[in-house]
Amino acid sequence: MSDLLDQSIILDRAQHLVEAALKAGADSADAVAARSASSSVGYRDGKLEENEHSENDSMALRVFIDGCKASISTNTTSDPDILKNLAERAVAMARLSPPDPFARLAARDILLSPELIADRLDRLDPVDLTIPSTEELAAMAQGAEEAALAEHGVSKSGGASAGHFLGGMVLATSHGFVGSYMSSRISFSTTAIAGTGTQMERDYSFSTAVHREDLKSPAHVGRRAGERTVARLNPAKVETGTYDVIFEPRVAGTLLGHLAGAINGSAVARHTSFLKDKLGRRIFPKGLNITDDPTMVRGLGSRPFDGEGADCLPLDLVADGYLNQWILDSATAAELGMKTNGRAARSGANPYPSTTNLTLQPGSQSQKDLIAGVKNGVFITDLIGHGVNGVTGDYSRGASGFRIRDGQLAESISEITIAGNLIDMFGRMVPADDLKFESAVSAPSVLIEGMTIAGR
């Protein structure tokens, strides 16, 4: 663990690898190294079923020669000869590769300085260095399971789990950037089962955070899992028709995920996005705002710099309903004739565009007020399948939840399909005020009027 905490070890190796690539004939290069440790436990019926621990140590190099690119990766090694050979292999591969006119390092003038990186890390607070023991993780899972089983109507446990991740990444480029940071995650969840035979229902609850002190209590998580499960018993059918639909926060975030995929620079450049011609146009209702903020304190998607070393600042992706930004790294920005906005992510040698802390900003009405305004509708608590066409925006997903009758939640429902087109859906979204930050993609409850529901 002490090696994991010492980022200078792999930072030196990343710099050495870049230097070796330049000596081998590369015009420019960057290297990223990652080191992580994770632990997880599985718990069911009062017994510890799984106990896993893993460590990962890796390095990747990207080189450029005369407009051509190649990348290579390896387990991290401290042997200078192996690093030298790796760099020479990457350069030889680049010389045989076809030109890529858009691949490039991030421009020098947008790279973050060491002083700004240090200042931002102080503010982000992205890592909790308190490592939970296996016994502590097991206690979280056990507490959640016991609380779920204590709920009246819960018949059995679907299991509980808990996990912890601690990792660090470093980036060095031939443009002079050198940076590193660490991050941590801790989480636990439990699933409850109610009913018997073919009438069984299940649901779950969870909590995840950067710092352990920000987790919900196991009792809260378990109780919520049990309540949600029991509420699903004896679901009714719904007549096929047109209904107003409210997505609870846990599923409303999936709508943001579809937006993120459509405004990803890679999809736009490939012309595989249903929003490819919508930049600068109003596609959401007036007053609706969607942000992406990598500077959120203890945010699950926060980071001091992006995967290319570029500064990454908060973006107003959608402001007052207008689509203002694509999600860009240097390559997709160049392909689209634009400038990167610091949204490069990296899990290996090659960066790609990705969001950080993506958030649909809350509206002015409570969830209760949204429900009260619906005469004939459905309240969605779970979605099934992936029936979304990224090219056309056509949307069709299995769902379950509750009927809304005259402004009140009524019986549970299941085996329905909700359908529409995302452009039309985006244009009718009404957010509530119940925003909670439980993942890197966060949304309050959302009302969309007039959706098609296929039932019986």
C-alpha positions in Angstrom: 0.0 0.0 0.0 2.9 2.4 0.7 4.0 2.1 -3.0 0.4 2.9 -4.1 0.5 6.1 -2.0 3.9 7.2 -3.5 2.9 8.6 -6.9 6.5 9.7 -7.6 7.4 6.1 -8.3 5.2 5.7 -11.4 5.5 9.3 -12.3 9.3 8.9 -12.8 8.6 5.8 -15.0 6.1 7.7 -17.1 8.6 10.5 -17.7 11.3 8.0 -18.5 9.0 6.3 -21.0 8.3 9.6 -22.8 12.0 10.5 -22.9 12.7 7.0 -24.3 10.1 7.5 -27.0 11.6 10.8 -28.1 15.1 9.3 -28.2 13.7 6.5 -30.4 12.5 9.0 -33.0 9.0 10.1 -31.9 8.0 13.6 -32.7 5.9 13.7 -29.5 4.6 11.3 -26.9 2.6 10.9 -23.7 2.5 8.2 -21.1 -0.1 7.4 -18.5 0.4 5.1 -15.5 -2.2 3.8 -13.1 -2.0 2.0 -9.9 -4.9 0.8 -7.8 -6.1 -1.5 -5.0 -9.6 -2.7 -4.4 -11.4 -4.9 -1.9 -15.0 -6.2 -1.9 -17.1 -8.6 0.1 -20.3 -10.4 -0.6 -22.7 -11.2 2.3 -25.9 -13.3 2.3 -28.1 -14.7 5.0 -25.8 -13.7 7.8 -22.7 -15.2 6.2 -19.7 -13.8 4.4 -19.8 -15.5 1.0 -17.1 -13.6 -0.9 -13.9 -11.7 0.1 -11.8 -10.4 -2.8 -8.8 -8.1 -3.0 -7.0 -7.1 -6.2 -4.2 -4.7 -7.2 -3.4 -3.3 -10.6 -0.3 -1.7 -11.9 -0.1 -0.6 -15.6 1.4 1.9 -18.0 0.6 3.0 -21.5 2.5 5.0 -24.1 1.3 6.9 -27.1 3.7 8.2 -29.8 3.3 10.4 -32.9 5.5 10.5 -36.0 4.7 12.5 -39.1 1.0 12.5 -38.4 0.9 8.8 -37.6 0.1 7.4 -34.2 0.7 4.1 -32.2 0.1 3.1 -28.7 1.3 0.3 -26.5 0.8 -0.8 -22.9 2.4 -3.0 -20.2 2.5 -3.8 -16.6 4.5 -1.2 -14.9 8.2 -2.0 -14.6 11.1 -0.2 -13.2 13.6 -1.8 -15.6 15.0 1.0 -17.9 15.9 -1.5 -20.6 12.3 -2.8 -20.8 10.9 0.8 -21.0 13.4 1.6 -23.7 12.4 -1.5 -25.7 8.7 -0.6 -25.2 9.3 2.9 -26.5 11.2 1.6 -29.6 8.4 -0.9 -30.4 5.8 1.9 -30.2 7.9 4.1 -32.5 8.3 1.2 -35.0 4.5 0.6 -35.0 3.8 4.3 -35.6 6.1 4.3 -38.7 3.9 1.5 -40.1 0.6 3.1 -39.2 -1.7 5.1 -41.5 -1.9 8.8 -40.9 -4.4 10.1 -38.4 -4.9 13.9 -39.1 -6.8 14.5 -35.9 -4.8 12.6 -33.2 -2.5 14.9 -31.2 -1.4 15.9 -27.8 -3.3 18.7 -26.0 -1.9 22.1 -26.9 0.7 23.5 -24.5 -1.4 26.6 -23.7 -4.2 24.7 -22.2 -2.1 22.4 -20.0 -2.6 22.8 -16.2 0.5 23.9 -14.2 1.7 22.0 -11.2 0.8 24.9 -8.9 -2.8 24.9 -10.2 -3.0 21.1 -9.9 -1.9 21.2 -6.2 -4.4 24.0 -5.5 -7.3 22.2 -7.2 -6.5 18.9 -5.4 -6.7 20.7 -2.0 -10.1 21.9 -2.9 -11.5 18.8 -4.6 -10.6 16.5 -1.6 -10.8 13.5 -4.0 -9.3 10.8 -1.8 -9.9 9.3 1.6 -6.8 7.5 2.7 -8.5 5.6 5.5 -8.6 2.0 4.2 -11.5 -0.1 5.6 -10.7 -3.6 6.7 -12.5 -6.7 5.5 -14.3 -6.8 8.8 -15.5 -3.2 8.4 -16.8 -3.8 4.9 -18.5 -7.0 6.0 -20.2 -5.0 8.9 -21.6 -2.5 6.4 -23.1 -5.3 4.2 -24.4 -7.2 7.2 -26.0 -4.1 8.7 -27.8 -3.3 5.5 -29.0 -6.9 5.0 -30.3 -7.1 8.6 -32.2 -3.8 8.2 -33.8 -5.0 5.0 -34.9 -8.3 6.5 -36.4 -6.4 9.4 -38.9 -4.7 7.2 -42.4 -6.2 7.4 -43.2 -8.2 4.3 -39.6 -8.9 3.3 -39.3 -12.7 2.9 -35.6 -13.2 2.2 -32.3 -11.5 1.3 -31.1 -11.1 -2.2 -27.6 -10.5 -0.8 -25.5 -7.5 0.2 -22.1 -6.3 -0.8 -19.5 -3.6 0.1 -16.4 -2.5 -1.7 -13.5 0.0 -1.6 -11.2 1.4 -4.3 -8.1 3.4 -4.0 -6.2 4.4 -7.1 -3.8 6.9 -8.6 -2.9 8.0 -12.1 0.0 10.0 -13.5 0.4 11.6 -16.9 3.6 12.9 -18.5 3.7 14.4 -22.0 6.5 15.7 -24.2 4.8 19.1 -24.2 6.0 19.5 -20.6 3.0 18.4 -18.6 3.6 16.3 -15.5 0.7 15.6 -13.2 -0.8 13.0 -10.8 -3.7 12.5 -8.5 -5.4 9.9 -6.4 -9.0 9.0 -5.9 -11.1 6.7 -3.7 -14.5 5.2 -3.7 -16.4 3.3 -1.0 -19.9 1.8 -1.4 -22.3 -0.9 -0.2 -25.7 -2.1 -1.2 -28.3 -4.7 -0.4 -31.2 -6.4 -2.3 -34.4 -7.5 -0.6 -37.0 -10.1 -1.8 -40.7 -10.1 -0.9 -43.5 -12.5 -1.8 -43.4 -16.1 -2.7 -43.3 -18.3 -5.8 -44.2 -16.5 -9.0 -45.3 -13.5 -7.0 -41.9 -12.6 -5.7 -40.6 -9.0 -6.2 -37.1 -7.6 -5.5 -35.5 -4.2 -5.2 -32.3 -2.7 -3.8 -30.7 0.3 -2.3 -27.1 1.5 -2.1 -24.8 4.2 -0.9 -21.5 5.3 -2.5 -19.1 8.1 -1.8 -15.6 9.4 -2.1 -15.2 9.6 1.7 -16.5 7.1 4.1 -18.0 9.7 6.4 -20.4 10.7 3.5 -22.0 7.3 3.2 -25.6 6.7 4.3 -26.0 4.4 7.3 -26.4 0.6 6.7 -29.7 0.8 8.5 -31.0 3.5 6.2 -29.9 1.7 3.1 -31.4 -1.7 4.2 -34.6 -0.1 5.4 -35.0 1.6 2.0 -34.4 -1.6 0.1 -37.0 -3.4 2.1 -39.6 -0.6 1.7 -39.1 -0.4 -2.0 -39.4 -4.2 -2.4 -42.6 -4.5 -0.3 -44.2 -1.6 -2.2 -43.8 -3.6 -5.5 -45.9 -6.6 -4.4 -49.0 -7.6 -6.4 -48.3 -5.4 -9.4 -51.2 -4.6 -11.8 -51.3 -4.2 -15.5 -51.7 -1.0 -17.4 -53.9 -0.4 -20.5 -51.9 0.7 -23.5 -52.3 4.4 -24.1 -50.8 7.8 -23.6 -49.8 8.8 -20.1 -47.8 11.5 -18.3 -44.6 9.9 -16.9 -42.6 10.8 -13.9 -39.1 9.3 -13.6 -37.8 9.1 -10.0 -34.2 10.3 -9.5 -32.6 6.9 -9.6 -33.9 6.3 -13.2 -34.0 10.0 -14.3 -30.2 9.9 -14.6 -30.5 7.5 -17.5 -32.0 10.3 -19.6 -28.9 12.3 -18.9 -26.8 9.3 -20.0 -28.6 9.3 -23.3 -27.9 13.0 -23.7 -24.2 12.5 -22.9 -23.9 9.8 -25.5 -25.5 12.0 -28.1 -23.3 15.1 -27.5 -20.1 13.1 -27.2 -17.7 14.5 -29.8 -17.0 11.0 -31.2 -20.6 10.3 -32.0 -21.0 13.8 -33.5 -17.9 13.4 -35.7 -19.1 10.0 -36.9 -22.6 11.4 -37.6 -24.1 8.8 -35.4 -25.9 11.2 -33.0 -29.5 12.3 -33.2 -28.3 15.7 -32.0 -25.6 16.2 -34.5 -27.3 19.3 -36.0 -28.6 20.7 -32.8 -25.7 22.7 -31.3 -26.8 26.2 -30.4 -30.5 25.3 -30.6 -33.1 25.0 -27.9 -33.9 21.4 -27.4 -35.1 21.5 -23.7 -37.7 23.7 -22.2 -36.9 27.3 -21.2 -35.2 27.5 -17.9 -33.8 24.0 -17.9 -30.0 23.7 -17.2 -27.6 20.8 -17.4 -24.0 21.2 -16.1 -20.8 19.1 -16.1 -18.6 20.0 -13.2 -15.2 18.3 -12.6 -14.5 20.7 -9.7 -17.2 19.5 -7.4 -15.8 18.9 -3.9 -15.8 15.1 -3.2 -17.6 14.6 -6.5 -17.6 11.0 -7.8 -16.5 12.3 -11.2 -14.2 15.1 -10.1 -10.6 15.4 -11.3 -8.0 18.2 -11.3 -7.1 17.8 -15.0 -8.4 15.8 -17.9 -6.8 12.7 -19.5 -4.6 14.8 -21.7 -3.4 17.2 -19.0 -5.8 20.0 -20.1 -7.5 22.2 -17.7 -11.1 21.0 -17.0 -13.6 23.6 -15.8 -17.3 23.5 -15.2 -19.4 23.6 -18.4 -23.0 24.7 -19.0 -23.9 22.0 -21.5 -27.5 23.2 -21.6 -28.4 26.7 -20.5 -32.0 27.9 -20.5 -32.8 25.0 -22.8 -30.1 25.7 -25.4 -27.5 23.0 -26.2 -24.2 24.9 -25.9 -21.4 22.3 -25.9 -20.2 19.0 -27.3 -18.1 16.7 -25.0 -14.6 17.0 -26.5 -11.1 15.8 -26.3 -8.3 17.1 -28.5 -8.8 14.7 -31.4 -12.6 15.0 -31.7 -12.3 18.8 -31.3 -9.9 18.9 -34.2 -12.1 16.7 -36.3 -15.1 19.0 -35.6 -13.0 22.2 -36.2 -13.3 23.2 -32.5 -11.2 23.4 -29.3 -11.1 20.8 -26.6 -13.1 21.6 -23.5 -11.1 19.4 -21.2 -13.3 16.3 -21.3 -10.7 13.7 -22.2 -10.9 10.5 -20.1 -8.3 7.8 -20.0 -8.2 4.2 -19.1 -5.3 3.3 -21.3 -3.1 4.8 -24.0 -5.8 6.6 -26.0 -8.0 9.3 -24.6 -11.7 9.6 -25.3 -14.4 12.2 -24.6 -16.4 11.7 -21.4 -18.4 13.7 -18.8 -17.3 14.2 -15.2 -20.1 15.2 -12.7 -23.1 15.5 -15.1 -26.1 17.1 -13.4 -29.6 18.1 -14.4 -30.1 21.2 -12.2 -33.3 21.1 -10.0 -36.5 22.8 -10.8 -38.8 24.7 -8.5 -41.5 22.0 -7.8 -41.2 19.2 -5.3 -41.7 15.6 -6.4 -45.0 15.7 -4.5 -46.1 18.7 -6.5 -45.2 17.0 -9.8 -47.3 14.0 -8.9 -50.2 16.2 -7.7 -50.4 17.8 -11.1 -50.8 14.4 -13.0 -54.3 13.1 -13.4 -53.5 10.0 -15.3 -49.9 8.8 -15.3 -47.2 6.5 -14.2 -44.3 6.9 -11.7 -41.2 5.0 -13.0 -38.9 3.4 -10.4 -37.1 0.8 -12.6 -36.1 0.5 -16.2 -35.2 -2.7 -18.1 -33.2 -3.1 -21.3 -31.3 -0.7 -23.6 -33.8 0.1 -26.3 -32.4 3.4 -27.4 -31.3 4.3 -30.9 -28.5 6.8 -30.7 -28.8 7.7 -34.4 -32.6 8.5 -34.5 -33.3 9.1 -30.8 -36.0 6.5 -30.7 -36.6 5.4 -27.1 -38.3 2.2 -25.9 -37.6 0.6 -22.6 -39.3 -1.9 -20.3 -40.3 -0.4 -16.9 -42.1 -0.8 -13.7 -43.3 1.5 -11.0 -46.7 2.9 -9.8 -49.8 4.3 -11.3 -50.7 7.9 -10.7 -54.4 8.6 -10.4 -55.8 12.1 -9.7 -52.5 13.3 -8.3 -51.8 10.4 -6.0 -49.6 7.4 -6.2 -51.7 4.2 -6.5 -51.0 0.5 -7.2 -47.7 -0.9 -8.3 -47.4 -1.8 -12.0 -45.0 -3.9 -14.0 -44.4 -5.3 -17.5 -44.9 -2.1 -19.3 -42.9 -0.5 -22.1 -42.5 3.3 -22.3 -41.7 4.7 -25.8 -41.1 8.0 -27.5 -38.3 9.9 -29.2 -35.6 11.6 -27.1 -35.8 14.9 -28.9 -39.5 15.1 -28.1 -38.9 13.9 -24.6 -36.1 16.4 -23.9 -38.4 19.2 -25.2 -41.1 18.3 -22.5 -38.9 17.6 -19.5 -39.9 19.3 -16.2 -37.4 18.7 -13.3 -38.4 18.6 -9.7 -36.3 20.0 -6.8 -35.2 16.6 -5.2 -31.7 16.4 -6.6 -29.3 14.1 -4.8 -25.7 13.4 -5.7 -25.5 9.6 -5.5 -23.4 9.0 -8.7 -21.4 10.9 -11.3 -24.7 11.4 -13.2 -27.3 13.0 -11.1 -30.9 14.2 -11.8 -34.0 15.1 -9.8 -37.4 13.5 -10.5 -38.5 14.4 -14.1 -41.9 14.8 -15.6 -42.5 14.1 -19.3 -46.0 14.5 -20.5 -47.7 12.5 -23.1 -45.6 9.4 -23.5 -46.7 6.1 -25.0 -47.2 3.2 -22.6 -47.6 -0.3 -24.0 -49.3 -2.6 -21.5 -52.0 -5.1 -21.9 
